[in-house]
Amino acid sequence: MRIHFIAIGGAVMHNLALALHEQGNLVTGSDDEIFDPALSRLRKAGIVPDKFGWFPDKLTREVDAVILGMHAHADNPELMKAKELGLKIYSFPEFIYEHSKAKKRVVIGGSHGKTTITSMILHVLKKLGKDFDYMVGSKLEGFELMVRLSDSAPYIILEGDEYPDSAINKIPKFHLYKADIGFISGIAWDHINVFPTFENYCEQFRIFCDLIPDNGKIIFNEEDKDTVAQIHSSVSSAQKIPYHTPNYEIVNGITYLKIGEKKIPLRIFGKHNLSNMMGALEVCKQLGVDENEFADSIASFNGAANRLEKIAANDSVTIFKDFAHSPSKLRATISAVREQFSSRKIIACMELHTYSSLNKNFISEYAGCMQGADVKVVFFNPHTIELKRLENISNEEVKKLFAHDDLLIMNKQEELKSFLHAQSFNNSVLLLMTSGNFDKLDIPELIQFVLNKSE
């Protein structure tokens, strides 16, 4: 097939492009900007655009399918040309569904933990030599691509985002996969720019459940009251399978978990991750994996990239990078680190970077979220607020809304760098939490400085 990608540079989009290229399809694409690692990977495959920008002439009647990225606007010149020519246009969820209609579809939804849970499932299935397709939102150890579409696999594991599908289709992505086995890890208000009220946000999860066929399964976190409410209000007669946080113990800095007849040492930690693991177990059981097989396989799971990822350590300091940017994720991450490193000083730096996190009407949701950290830093760049066309907010307002008297607010990369360089890192944990980059802070340089200073 001849397949053209509009906005090819996104994390999942470029992985899908590479997967289709590897299958022998003729893949082309455009974008107004592409950053590494996507740029280097596309270039290596020989499918990087000659120039950045939009070029309607790339669209001809010879193109079999157009895949539209979520960052492309409705008035995109290439999209308009594709419509004019009557070409078949898919979003990536629509395309993946079209190529998995004959498979059992497992869709992992929820406001938090989706990537980690999906990654756990993929890790176990691969360790056991299973044949499966997948789509996950992060680079995972042992997997070259974040997407696989094959003719042979009997089922596909999909990370299901509730964010709108594309500029021309506002349906949440996870509705479009039409799950046979649906999963909800929890509900915590996010994407305020799309779902202006918590009730409207919750409704998307109820619809997700409603779409699961009566002979399907819904696996859910029974400790999350808002999830339970949506499960109970759903009209689906699918089997409901609850899971909850298991008993565990921490010995000499290692978390041990009992599954079946086995007591296993884990490479990850935190109540939220252990809850995620129990959800992953329930999914794997539906795919023919027993508890002992799961236990043997999950012991070697190192976590997903940027999800409480240990990026450096010595005897004095451990440094983690985490995608935690929403209130529930921030609270869970700091709580996990405090429990695991009870005797250490925790230096927690988080960046307000997303539309919701920089919205004055949403920031109050962060109240008390950094409890447990000894040093609390919130970073945001006023220029990011301008780019998102949001109302300006002062440092004083942010501090008041976070409700921590000892909170430090910083706006410039140099200010954050100088502050961190002045810290003592003996017997400490440095926690860097962002979906951005702290205004292009040189993380590798910071890591080396911290390690050298703490030796």
C-alpha positions in Angstrom: 0.0 0.0 0.0 0.9 3.6 -0.5 0.3 5.3 2.8 0.8 9.0 3.6 1.1 10.4 7.2 0.0 14.0 8.0 1.9 15.0 11.1 4.3 12.0 11.0 6.6 13.2 13.8 4.4 12.3 16.8 5.6 9.5 19.2 3.0 7.0 18.1 2.6 8.3 14.6 6.3 7.8 13.6 6.3 4.4 15.3 3.3 3.3 13.2 5.0 4.7 10.1 8.1 2.6 10.8 6.0 -0.5 11.5 4.1 -0.1 8.2 7.4 0.6 6.4 8.9 -2.6 7.8 5.9 -4.6 6.4 6.9 -3.4 2.9 4.4 -0.6 2.5 5.4 2.6 0.6 5.3 5.2 3.4 5.6 9.0 3.1 4.8 11.8 5.5 4.9 15.5 6.4 5.1 17.6 9.5 5.9 21.2 10.4 8.6 20.1 12.8 10.1 16.8 13.9 12.4 16.3 16.9 14.6 13.4 17.9 14.4 10.5 18.4 11.6 10.5 15.8 13.7 12.5 13.2 16.7 10.2 13.4 14.6 7.0 13.3 12.6 8.2 10.3 15.8 9.4 8.5 17.4 6.0 9.1 14.4 4.3 7.5 14.5 6.6 4.6 11.1 8.1 5.1 11.9 11.5 6.6 10.3 14.4 4.7 12.7 16.4 2.4 11.5 19.6 4.0 9.4 20.5 7.0 6.0 21.9 6.2 2.8 20.9 4.4 2.9 19.9 0.7 -0.5 19.2 -0.9 1.2 17.9 -4.1 2.3 14.8 -2.1 -1.4 13.7 -2.2 -2.4 12.0 -5.4 -5.0 9.5 -6.4 -2.3 6.8 -6.1 -2.3 7.1 -2.3 -4.3 4.2 -0.8 -4.6 5.6 2.7 -3.9 8.9 4.6 -3.3 8.7 8.4 -4.0 11.9 10.2 -2.1 12.9 13.3 -3.9 14.5 16.2 -1.7 17.6 16.0 -2.8 18.4 12.4 -5.4 21.2 12.3 -8.7 20.9 10.4 -7.5 23.4 7.8 -4.3 21.5 7.1 -3.5 21.9 3.4 -2.7 18.2 2.9 -5.8 17.2 4.7 -7.9 19.5 2.5 -6.3 18.0 -0.6 -6.9 14.5 0.6 -10.6 15.3 1.0 -10.7 16.9 -2.4 -9.4 13.8 -4.0 -11.7 11.6 -2.0 -8.9 9.6 -0.4 -9.5 7.2 2.5 -8.5 9.2 5.6 -7.9 7.5 9.0 -6.8 8.7 12.4 -4.3 6.3 13.9 -6.9 4.7 16.2 -9.2 4.2 13.2 -6.3 2.7 11.2 -5.3 0.3 14.0 -8.9 -0.8 14.6 -9.3 -1.4 10.8 -6.3 -3.7 10.9 -7.3 -5.5 14.1 -11.0 -6.2 13.5 -10.5 -9.9 13.4 -8.4 -9.9 16.6 -9.4 -9.8 20.3 -8.8 -6.2 21.3 -7.6 -5.4 24.9 -7.8 -1.7 25.6 -6.1 -0.2 28.7 -7.9 3.0 29.8 -7.7 5.2 32.8 -6.4 8.6 33.9 -3.2 7.2 35.1 -1.0 4.1 34.8 -2.1 3.3 31.2 1.5 3.1 29.8 2.9 1.2 32.8 0.0 -1.4 32.8 0.3 -1.9 29.0 4.0 -2.2 29.3 3.7 -4.8 32.1 1.4 -6.9 30.0 3.7 -6.7 26.9 6.7 -7.6 29.1 5.0 -10.7 30.4 3.6 -11.9 27.1 7.0 -11.5 25.4 8.8 -13.3 28.2 6.3 -16.2 27.7 6.9 -16.2 23.9 3.3 -15.3 23.0 2.3 -13.9 19.6 0.6 -10.5 20.1 0.1 -7.1 18.5 0.3 -3.9 20.5 0.4 -0.1 20.7 1.9 1.5 23.8 2.7 5.2 24.4 6.3 4.9 25.5 9.6 3.2 24.5 9.8 -0.1 26.3 12.9 -2.2 27.0 13.1 -5.1 24.6 10.8 -3.6 22.0 12.2 -1.8 19.0 8.9 -0.1 18.1 5.9 1.2 20.1 3.5 -0.4 17.6 3.1 -3.9 16.0 0.5 -4.9 13.5 0.7 -8.4 12.1 -1.4 -11.0 10.4 -0.6 -13.8 12.8 -1.3 -12.5 16.3 -4.7 -13.5 17.8 -5.0 -10.4 20.0 -3.8 -6.8 20.3 -3.0 -4.9 23.5 -3.8 -1.1 23.1 -3.1 1.8 25.4 -6.3 3.7 25.2 -6.2 7.5 25.6 -9.4 9.4 26.4 -8.1 12.5 24.5 -9.9 13.4 21.2 -9.0 11.3 18.1 -8.1 14.1 15.7 -9.0 17.6 14.5 -11.9 16.2 12.4 -13.1 13.7 14.9 -13.6 14.7 18.6 -14.4 11.1 19.8 -12.0 9.9 22.5 -9.4 7.5 21.1 -10.3 4.7 23.4 -13.9 4.5 22.1 -12.7 3.9 18.6 -10.8 0.7 19.4 -14.1 -1.1 20.3 -12.6 -3.2 23.1 -13.4 -6.8 23.7 -11.6 -6.6 27.1 -11.8 -3.1 28.6 -9.7 -1.8 31.5 -10.0 1.2 33.7 -7.2 2.0 36.2 -8.8 5.0 37.8 -10.5 8.3 37.0 -8.9 11.7 37.9 -10.0 14.8 36.0 -7.6 15.8 33.2 -7.7 17.5 29.7 -9.7 20.4 31.0 -9.5 22.0 27.6 -11.6 19.2 26.2 -13.7 18.1 29.2 -14.6 21.3 31.1 -16.3 19.5 34.0 -15.4 16.4 36.0 -18.9 15.0 35.2 -18.2 15.3 31.4 -14.8 13.7 31.9 -16.3 10.7 33.8 -18.9 10.2 31.2 -16.3 9.2 28.6 -15.4 6.2 30.8 -19.0 5.2 31.2 -19.4 5.3 27.3 -16.2 3.2 27.1 -17.8 0.6 29.2 -21.1 0.8 27.3 -19.2 0.0 24.1 -17.9 -3.3 25.4 -20.0 -6.3 24.1 -22.0 -8.4 26.5 -19.6 -11.3 26.0 -16.7 -9.1 26.8 -14.8 -8.3 30.0 -14.3 -5.1 32.0 -11.3 -5.1 34.4 -11.4 -2.2 36.9 -9.7 -0.8 40.0 -12.3 -1.4 42.7 -10.4 1.1 45.1 -11.3 4.0 42.9 -14.8 5.2 43.7 -15.3 7.2 40.5 -14.4 4.2 38.4 -16.8 2.0 40.3 -19.5 4.5 39.8 -19.1 4.4 36.0 -18.9 0.6 36.0 -22.2 0.5 37.9 -23.9 3.0 35.6 -22.9 1.3 32.4 -25.5 -0.6 30.4 -23.0 -3.2 29.3 -23.6 -6.8 30.5 -19.9 -7.6 30.1 -18.3 -9.6 33.0 -16.9 -7.1 35.6 -13.5 -8.2 37.1 -12.2 -6.0 40.0 -8.6 -5.7 41.2 -7.0 -4.0 44.2 -3.6 -3.1 45.7 -2.0 -6.4 47.1 -0.2 -6.9 50.3 3.5 -6.3 50.0 6.6 -5.6 52.1 9.8 -3.6 51.7 13.0 -5.2 52.9 16.3 -3.4 52.5 15.0 -1.1 49.8 13.4 -3.9 47.8 9.6 -4.4 47.4 8.4 -8.0 47.7 5.0 -9.1 46.4 3.2 -12.5 46.8 1.5 -13.8 43.7 0.1 -17.3 43.8 2.6 -19.5 45.6 5.5 -17.1 44.9 7.0 -14.3 46.8 8.9 -12.2 44.3 11.3 -9.3 44.6 10.4 -6.5 42.2 12.5 -3.9 40.3 9.7 -1.3 40.6 8.0 0.1 43.7 5.1 2.2 45.0 1.5 1.3 45.8 0.2 2.7 42.5 2.6 0.4 40.6 1.6 -2.6 42.7 -2.0 -1.8 41.9 -1.1 -1.5 38.3 0.6 -4.9 38.5 -2.6 -6.6 39.8 -4.6 -5.1 36.9 -2.0 -6.4 34.5 -2.3 -9.8 36.1 -6.0 -9.9 35.5 -5.6 -9.0 31.8 -2.9 -11.7 31.4 -5.2 -14.3 33.0 -7.8 -13.5 30.4 -5.1 -14.3 27.7 -4.3 -17.7 29.2 -1.4 -16.8 31.5 -1.5 -18.3 35.0 -0.4 -16.6 38.2 2.9 -18.4 38.5 3.8 -17.7 34.9 3.0 -14.0 35.5 5.1 -13.9 38.7 8.1 -15.4 37.1 7.9 -13.0 34.2 7.1 -9.7 36.0 10.0 -10.0 38.4 12.3 -8.7 35.6 10.1 -5.7 34.6 12.1 -2.5 34.9 9.3 -0.1 34.3 8.3 2.1 31.3 10.5 5.0 30.1 9.8 8.2 32.1 7.5 6.5 34.5 9.3 6.7 37.8 12.4 5.7 35.8 15.7 5.5 37.7 18.1 7.4 35.5 21.2 7.5 37.8 22.3 6.4 41.3 25.3 6.1 43.6 25.5 5.3 47.3 24.4 8.8 48.3 21.7 9.8 45.8 19.1 8.2 43.5 17.7 10.2 40.6 14.3 9.5 39.0 12.6 11.0 36.0 8.8 10.8 35.9 6.0 11.9 33.6 4.0 12.9 36.6 2.2 16.1 35.7 -1.4 15.7 36.7 -2.4 15.9 40.4 -3.1 12.2 40.9 0.2 11.2 39.2 2.2 13.7 41.2 0.7 12.6 44.5 1.2 8.9 43.7 4.8 9.4 42.6 6.0 11.3 45.7 4.1 9.0 48.0 5.9 6.0 46.4 9.3 7.5 46.7 8.7 8.5 50.3 7.6 5.0 51.3 10.6 3.3 49.4 13.2 5.8 50.7 11.8 6.6 54.1 15.1 7.8 55.6 16.2 10.0 52.7 15.7 13.6 51.8 13.4 14.0 48.8 14.0 16.9 46.5 11.0 17.1 44.2 10.9 19.3 41.1 7.8 19.3 38.9 7.0 21.4 35.8 3.6 22.8 34.9 3.6 22.2 31.2 0.3 20.9 29.9 -2.8 22.9 29.0 -4.6 21.7 32.1 -1.7 22.2 34.5 -1.3 25.8 33.4 -5.0 26.6 33.6 -5.8 28.9 36.5 -9.2 27.2 36.9 -7.5 23.8 37.3 -4.3 24.4 39.4 -6.3 24.2 42.7 -6.6 20.5 41.9 -2.8 20.3 42.9 -3.5 21.4 46.5 -1.4 19.3 48.9 -0.1 17.1 46.1 3.6 17.4 47.0 3.2 16.3 50.6 6.0 14.0 51.5 8.8 15.9 49.7 11.3 17.7 51.8 12.2 20.2 49.1 9.3 21.2 46.9 9.9 23.0 43.6 7.3 24.0 40.9 8.7 25.3 37.6 6.8 26.9 34.8 7.8 29.1 31.9 5.5 32.1 31.3 6.2 31.8 27.6 4.5 28.4 27.6 1.4 30.0 29.0 1.5 32.6 26.1 1.9 29.8 23.5 -1.1 28.0 24.9 -3.0 31.3 24.9 -4.0 31.0 28.6 -4.5 33.6 31.2 -1.3 34.7 32.9 -0.8 33.4 36.5 1.7 34.7 39.0 4.1 32.8 41.2 2.2 33.8 44.2 -1.1 32.5 42.8 0.5 29.1 42.0 2.0 28.8 45.5 -1.3 29.6 47.1 -3.2 27.1 44.9 -0.7 24.3 45.6 -1.2 25.0 49.4 2.3 24.3 50.5 3.9 27.1 52.6 7.4 25.8 51.8 6.9 25.6 48.0 9.5 27.2 45.8 8.4 28.6 42.4 10.8 29.1 39.5 10.4 30.3 36.0 13.9 30.2 34.4 16.1 27.3 33.5 19.1 29.1 34.9 17.3 29.7 38.2 16.4 26.0 38.6 19.9 24.9 37.6 21.6 27.2 40.1 19.2 26.1 42.9 19.9 22.4 42.2 23.6 22.9 42.0 23.5 24.5 45.5 21.7 21.5 47.1 23.3 18.8 49.2 22.6 15.4 47.8 23.9 13.2 50.5 21.4 10.5 51.5 18.8 12.0 49.1 16.5 11.3 46.2 16.2 13.8 43.3 12.8 13.5 41.6 12.3 15.3 38.2 8.7 15.3 37.1 7.6 16.7 33.8 6.0 16.1 30.5 8.2 18.9 29.1 12.0 19.6 29.6 12.2 22.4 32.2 12.9 25.0 29.5 15.6 22.8 27.9 17.5 22.0 31.1 20.5 19.8 30.3 19.4 16.7 32.2 22.6 14.6 31.4 24.8 17.4 32.6 22.7 17.8 35.8 22.9 14.1 36.5 26.7 14.1 36.2 27.0 17.2 38.5 24.7 15.6 41.1 26.6 12.3 41.1 30.0 14.0 41.3 28.9 16.3 44.1 27.5 13.4 46.2 30.4 11.1 46.0 
